[in-house]
Amino acid sequence: MAKRSHRKTSRGKKILRIVLIILLILVLAIVGAAVKVYLDVSGSVGNTYESVDRPDSREVNFDEEEPFSVLLLGIDTGDLGRNEQGRSDTMMVATVNPQENTSTLVSIPRDTYVDIADEGTQDKINHAYAFGGASMAMDTVSEFLDIPLDHYVSINMQGIQELVDAVGGVDVDNDLEFEQDGHTYNFGRIHLNGEEALGYLRMRHEDPEGDYGRQARQRAVVEGVIDQATSLSGVTQYRGILDAVEDNMRTDLSFANMREIALDYREAFSNVDQLQLEGEGFMQGGVSYQQIDEDNLAEVQETLQEQLQ
């Protein structure tokens, strides 16, 4: 009896040892995968980093979960053979407030007539990027909206297409049937791949609301990408997302900044309020511009200022 008991104990120890070894291997595999993901992300994000020379800008303490603002720029290069500096045909400002768990996304018409910072001239707001890159675009938008602009993210058209494909496409609610670039966009809830998303973003001539309608579609695609990228399926497709942004995106957010935002500001991204600056079109020197309504501008400025308090 004693021998049988001893054999059972020995066998039990062996089984336990095997289980522990298997668990150890699994833990090492998980840790190894996590380290690989971390290194992949930090490396790719490092390649997108491009600082701006704005000595008077404020410093946001992400460790303290302070509200922040970011200028989102969609640059008209990287597609259709365009490789020049380009203009920021898509301009949005996002404010993120983790205390209130809210974010605000404001679209700025690309033809908005403004004072161009450091140029001493007035022109379309999207020309600021063409004149002086992200720094001048940030200064111009900051003065126009009367808020501090803390960071920027720019992505070209090729990057948008690759990013939409990387997250598995996006779903949008389409309220206007139209055709663009060989694609048909039906009324209702539709799913878009990267190429279809570009056509969806470009169309404005068939839209009764013109560029305002296009800006609404731009916001819808941005929200769709955020929803997909922050979902479980988006996380598992991280490599494709990194490949899409590495060559096509630039930002002055560091990897540490992005990590803190992802960990501590996530809830704020689930509650996004969308605003639209609107005005009247006018011609000057044979060029069309948009003059933003003063009351509309003041209301948007107040909303953003409250978000950043």
CORJOWO-V12928 format. One record per residue. N is the residue number from 1. RES is the residue in three letters. SS is DSSP state (H for helix, E for strand, - for the rest). OMEGA is omega as a letter, one per 30 degrees, with the letter a starting at -180 (* if undefined). NEAR is the number of other ideal C-beta (glycine too) atoms within 8 Angstrom. Layout:
# CORJOWO-V12928
n=N res=RES ss=SS omega=OMEGA near=NEAR
n=N res=RES ss=SS omega=OMEGA near=NEAR
This chain:
# CORJOWO-V12928
n=1 res=MET ss=- omega=a near=4
n=2 res=ALA ss=H omega=a near=5
n=3 res=LYS ss=H omega=l near=6
n=4 res=ARG ss=H omega=l near=7
n=5 res=SER ss=H omega=l near=8
n=6 res=HIS ss=H omega=a near=8
n=7 res=ARG ss=H omega=l near=8
n=8 res=LYS ss=H omega=l near=8
n=9 res=THR ss=H omega=l near=8
n=10 res=SER ss=H omega=l near=8
n=11 res=ARG ss=H omega=l near=8
n=12 res=GLY ss=H omega=l near=8
n=13 res=LYS ss=H omega=l near=8
n=14 res=LYS ss=H omega=l near=8
n=15 res=ILE ss=H omega=l near=8
n=16 res=LEU ss=H omega=l near=8
n=17 res=ARG ss=H omega=l near=8
n=18 res=ILE ss=H omega=l near=8
n=19 res=VAL ss=H omega=l near=8
n=20 res=LEU ss=H omega=l near=8
n=21 res=ILE ss=H omega=l near=8
n=22 res=ILE ss=H omega=l near=8
n=23 res=LEU ss=H omega=l near=8
n=24 res=LEU ss=H omega=l near=8
n=25 res=ILE ss=H omega=l near=8
n=26 res=LEU ss=H omega=l near=8
n=27 res=VAL ss=H omega=l near=8
n=28 res=LEU ss=H omega=l near=8
n=29 res=ALA ss=H omega=l near=8
n=30 res=ILE ss=H omega=l near=8
n=31 res=VAL ss=H omega=l near=8
n=32 res=GLY ss=H omega=l near=8
n=33 res=ALA ss=H omega=l near=8
n=34 res=ALA ss=H omega=l near=8
n=35 res=VAL ss=H omega=l near=8
n=36 res=LYS ss=H omega=l near=8
n=37 res=VAL ss=H omega=a near=9
n=38 res=TYR ss=H omega=a near=8
n=39 res=LEU ss=H omega=l near=8
n=40 res=ASP ss=H omega=a near=11
n=41 res=VAL ss=H omega=a near=11
n=42 res=SER ss=H omega=l near=9
n=43 res=GLY ss=H omega=a near=8
n=44 res=SER ss=H omega=l near=12
n=45 res=VAL ss=H omega=l near=12
n=46 res=GLY ss=H omega=l near=8
n=47 res=ASN ss=H omega=l near=7
n=48 res=THR ss=H omega=a near=11
n=49 res=TYR ss=E omega=l near=12
n=50 res=GLU ss=- omega=a near=8
n=51 res=SER ss=- omega=l near=5
n=52 res=VAL ss=- omega=a near=10
n=53 res=ASP ss=- omega=l near=5
n=54 res=ARG ss=- omega=a near=8
n=55 res=PRO ss=- omega=a near=4
n=56 res=ASP ss=- omega=a near=3
n=57 res=SER ss=- omega=a near=9
n=58 res=ARG ss=- omega=l near=5
n=59 res=GLU ss=- omega=l near=4
n=60 res=VAL ss=- omega=l near=9
n=61 res=ASN ss=- omega=a near=6
n=62 res=PHE ss=H omega=l near=12
n=63 res=ASP ss=H omega=a near=5
n=64 res=GLU ss=H omega=l near=5
n=65 res=GLU ss=- omega=l near=8
n=66 res=GLU ss=- omega=l near=7
n=67 res=PRO ss=- omega=l near=12
n=68 res=PHE ss=E omega=l near=11
n=69 res=SER ss=E omega=l near=16
n=70 res=VAL ss=E omega=l near=13
n=71 res=LEU ss=E omega=l near=15
n=72 res=LEU ss=E omega=a near=13
n=73 res=LEU ss=E omega=l near=14
n=74 res=GLY ss=E omega=a near=15
n=75 res=ILE ss=E omega=a near=14
n=76 res=ASP ss=- omega=l near=11
n=77 res=THR ss=- omega=l near=11
n=78 res=GLY ss=- omega=a near=10
n=79 res=ASP ss=- omega=l near=11
n=80 res=LEU ss=- omega=l near=4
n=81 res=GLY ss=- omega=a near=4
n=82 res=ARG ss=- omega=a near=10
n=83 res=ASN ss=- omega=a near=5
n=84 res=GLU ss=- omega=a near=5
n=85 res=GLN ss=- omega=l near=6
n=86 res=GLY ss=- omega=l near=11
n=87 res=ARG ss=- omega=a near=10
n=88 res=SER ss=E omega=a near=16
n=89 res=ASP ss=E omega=l near=9
n=90 res=THR ss=E omega=l near=11
n=91 res=MET ss=E omega=l near=16
n=92 res=MET ss=E omega=l near=13
n=93 res=VAL ss=E omega=l near=16
n=94 res=ALA ss=E omega=l near=11
n=95 res=THR ss=E omega=a near=13
n=96 res=VAL ss=E omega=a near=14
n=97 res=ASN ss=E omega=a near=12
n=98 res=PRO ss=- omega=l near=11
n=99 res=GLN ss=- omega=l near=6
n=100 res=GLU ss=- omega=a near=7
n=101 res=ASN ss=- omega=l near=9
n=102 res=THR ss=E omega=l near=10
n=103 res=SER ss=E omega=l near=13
n=104 res=THR ss=E omega=a near=13
n=105 res=LEU ss=E omega=a near=14
n=106 res=VAL ss=E omega=l near=14
n=107 res=SER ss=E omega=l near=14
n=108 res=ILE ss=- omega=l near=12
n=109 res=PRO ss=- omega=a near=14
n=110 res=ARG ss=- omega=a near=13
n=111 res=ASP ss=- omega=a near=12
n=112 res=THR ss=E omega=a near=14
n=113 res=TYR ss=E omega=a near=12
n=114 res=VAL ss=E omega=l near=12
n=115 res=ASP ss=E omega=l near=8
n=116 res=ILE ss=E omega=a near=14
n=117 res=ALA ss=- omega=l near=11
n=118 res=ASP ss=- omega=a near=7
n=119 res=GLU ss=- omega=a near=10
n=120 res=GLY ss=- omega=a near=4
n=121 res=THR ss=E omega=l near=6
n=122 res=GLN ss=E omega=a near=6
n=123 res=ASP ss=E omega=l near=10
n=124 res=LYS ss=E omega=a near=11
n=125 res=ILE ss=- omega=a near=16
n=126 res=ASN ss=- omega=l near=12
n=127 res=HIS ss=H omega=a near=10
n=128 res=ALA ss=H omega=l near=18
n=129 res=TYR ss=H omega=l near=17
n=130 res=ALA ss=H omega=a near=9
n=131 res=PHE ss=H omega=a near=8
n=132 res=GLY ss=H omega=l near=10
n=133 res=GLY ss=H omega=a near=8
n=134 res=ALA ss=H omega=a near=14
n=135 res=SER ss=H omega=a near=10
n=136 res=MET ss=H omega=l near=15
n=137 res=ALA ss=H omega=l near=16
n=138 res=MET ss=H omega=a near=14
n=139 res=ASP ss=H omega=a near=13
n=140 res=THR ss=H omega=a near=14
n=141 res=VAL ss=H omega=l near=15
n=142 res=SER ss=H omega=l near=12
n=143 res=GLU ss=H omega=a near=10
n=144 res=PHE ss=H omega=a near=11
n=145 res=LEU ss=H omega=l near=13
n=146 res=ASP ss=- omega=l near=7
n=147 res=ILE ss=- omega=l near=12
n=148 res=PRO ss=- omega=l near=8
n=149 res=LEU ss=- omega=a near=15
n=150 res=ASP ss=- omega=a near=9
n=151 res=HIS ss=E omega=l near=13
n=152 res=TYR ss=E omega=l near=14
n=153 res=VAL ss=E omega=l near=12
n=154 res=SER ss=E omega=l near=14
n=155 res=ILE ss=E omega=a near=13
n=156 res=ASN ss=E omega=a near=15
n=157 res=MET ss=H omega=l near=14
n=158 res=GLN ss=H omega=l near=9
n=159 res=GLY ss=H omega=l near=14
n=160 res=ILE ss=H omega=l near=16
n=161 res=GLN ss=H omega=a near=13
n=162 res=GLU ss=H omega=a near=13
n=163 res=LEU ss=H omega=l near=15
n=164 res=VAL ss=H omega=l near=16
n=165 res=ASP ss=H omega=a near=12
n=166 res=ALA ss=H omega=a near=11
n=167 res=VAL ss=- omega=l near=15
n=168 res=GLY ss=- omega=a near=8
n=169 res=GLY ss=- omega=a near=12
n=170 res=VAL ss=E omega=l near=13
n=171 res=ASP ss=E omega=l near=8
n=172 res=VAL ss=E omega=l near=12
n=173 res=ASP ss=E omega=a near=6
n=174 res=ASN ss=E omega=a near=12
n=175 res=ASP ss=- omega=a near=4
n=176 res=LEU ss=- omega=l near=10
n=177 res=GLU ss=- omega=l near=7
n=178 res=PHE ss=E omega=l near=9
n=179 res=GLU ss=E omega=a near=7
n=180 res=GLN ss=E omega=l near=11
n=181 res=ASP ss=- omega=l near=7
n=182 res=GLY ss=- omega=l near=5
n=183 res=HIS ss=E omega=l near=10
n=184 res=THR ss=E omega=a near=6
n=185 res=TYR ss=E omega=a near=14
n=186 res=ASN ss=- omega=l near=7
n=187 res=PHE ss=- omega=l near=6
n=188 res=GLY ss=E omega=a near=6
n=189 res=ARG ss=E omega=a near=7
n=190 res=ILE ss=E omega=l near=9
n=191 res=HIS ss=E omega=a near=7
n=192 res=LEU ss=E omega=l near=14
n=193 res=ASN ss=- omega=a near=9
n=194 res=GLY ss=H omega=a near=13
n=195 res=GLU ss=H omega=l near=9
n=196 res=GLU ss=H omega=l near=10
n=197 res=ALA ss=H omega=l near=15
n=198 res=LEU ss=H omega=l near=13
n=199 res=GLY ss=H omega=l near=13
n=200 res=TYR ss=H omega=a near=15
n=201 res=LEU ss=H omega=a near=13
n=202 res=ARG ss=H omega=a near=9
n=203 res=MET ss=- omega=l near=13
n=204 res=ARG ss=- omega=a near=9
n=205 res=HIS ss=- omega=l near=5
n=206 res=GLU ss=- omega=a near=8
n=207 res=ASP ss=- omega=l near=11
n=208 res=PRO ss=- omega=l near=5
n=209 res=GLU ss=- omega=l near=7
n=210 res=GLY ss=- omega=a near=9
n=211 res=ASP ss=H omega=l near=11
n=212 res=TYR ss=H omega=l near=10
n=213 res=GLY ss=H omega=l near=12
n=214 res=ARG ss=H omega=l near=13
n=215 res=GLN ss=H omega=l near=12
n=216 res=ALA ss=H omega=l near=11
n=217 res=ARG ss=H omega=l near=12
n=218 res=GLN ss=H omega=l near=13
n=219 res=ARG ss=H omega=a near=12
n=220 res=ALA ss=H omega=l near=10
n=221 res=VAL ss=H omega=l near=16
n=222 res=VAL ss=H omega=l near=11
n=223 res=GLU ss=H omega=l near=10
n=224 res=GLY ss=H omega=l near=13
n=225 res=VAL ss=H omega=l near=12
n=226 res=ILE ss=H omega=a near=9
n=227 res=ASP ss=H omega=a near=9
n=228 res=GLN ss=H omega=a near=13
n=229 res=ALA ss=H omega=a near=9
n=230 res=THR ss=- omega=l near=9
n=231 res=SER ss=- omega=l near=8
n=232 res=LEU ss=H omega=a near=5
n=233 res=SER ss=H omega=l near=9
n=234 res=GLY ss=H omega=l near=13
n=235 res=VAL ss=H omega=a near=8
n=236 res=THR ss=H omega=l near=6
n=237 res=GLN ss=- omega=a near=11
n=238 res=TYR ss=H omega=a near=11
n=239 res=ARG ss=H omega=l near=7
n=240 res=GLY ss=H omega=l near=11
n=241 res=ILE ss=H omega=l near=13
n=242 res=LEU ss=H omega=l near=12
n=243 res=ASP ss=H omega=a near=11
n=244 res=ALA ss=H omega=a near=13
n=245 res=VAL ss=H omega=a near=13
n=246 res=GLU ss=H omega=a near=10
n=247 res=ASP ss=- omega=a near=5
n=248 res=ASN ss=- omega=a near=13
n=249 res=MET ss=E omega=l near=12
n=250 res=ARG ss=E omega=a near=9
n=251 res=THR ss=E omega=l near=11
n=252 res=ASP ss=- omega=l near=10
n=253 res=LEU ss=- omega=l near=10
n=254 res=SER ss=- omega=l near=8
n=255 res=PHE ss=H omega=l near=10
n=256 res=ALA ss=H omega=l near=7
n=257 res=ASN ss=H omega=a near=10
n=258 res=MET ss=H omega=l near=10
n=259 res=ARG ss=H omega=a near=8
n=260 res=GLU ss=H omega=l near=11
n=261 res=ILE ss=H omega=a near=11
n=262 res=ALA ss=H omega=a near=8
n=263 res=LEU ss=H omega=a near=7
n=264 res=ASP ss=H omega=a near=9
n=265 res=TYR ss=- omega=a near=12
n=266 res=ARG ss=H omega=a near=9
n=267 res=GLU ss=H omega=a near=8
n=268 res=ALA ss=H omega=a near=13
n=269 res=PHE ss=H omega=a near=11
n=270 res=SER ss=H omega=a near=7
n=271 res=ASN ss=- omega=a near=9
n=272 res=VAL ss=E omega=l near=10
n=273 res=ASP ss=E omega=a near=9
n=274 res=GLN ss=E omega=l near=9
n=275 res=LEU ss=E omega=a near=10
n=276 res=GLN ss=E omega=l near=9
n=277 res=LEU ss=- omega=a near=13
n=278 res=GLU ss=- omega=l near=8
n=279 res=GLY ss=E omega=a near=11
n=280 res=GLU ss=E omega=l near=6
n=281 res=GLY ss=E omega=l near=9
n=282 res=PHE ss=E omega=a near=9
n=283 res=MET ss=E omega=l near=8
n=284 res=GLN ss=E omega=a near=6
n=285 res=GLY ss=- omega=a near=4
n=286 res=GLY ss=- omega=a near=4
n=287 res=VAL ss=E omega=l near=7
n=288 res=SER ss=E omega=l near=7
n=289 res=TYR ss=E omega=l near=12
n=290 res=GLN ss=E omega=l near=13
n=291 res=GLN ss=E omega=a near=9
n=292 res=ILE ss=E omega=l near=12
n=293 res=ASP ss=- omega=a near=9
n=294 res=GLU ss=H omega=l near=6
n=295 res=ASP ss=H omega=l near=6
n=296 res=ASN ss=H omega=l near=11
n=297 res=LEU ss=H omega=a near=11
n=298 res=ALA ss=H omega=l near=8
n=299 res=GLU ss=H omega=l near=8
n=300 res=VAL ss=H omega=l near=12
n=301 res=GLN ss=H omega=a near=11
n=302 res=GLU ss=H omega=l near=8
n=303 res=THR ss=H omega=a near=11
n=304 res=LEU ss=H omega=l near=15
n=305 res=GLN ss=H omega=l near=10
n=306 res=GLU ss=H omega=l near=7
n=307 res=GLN ss=H omega=a near=15
n=308 res=LEU ss=- omega=l near=12
n=309 res=GLN ss=- omega=* near=5
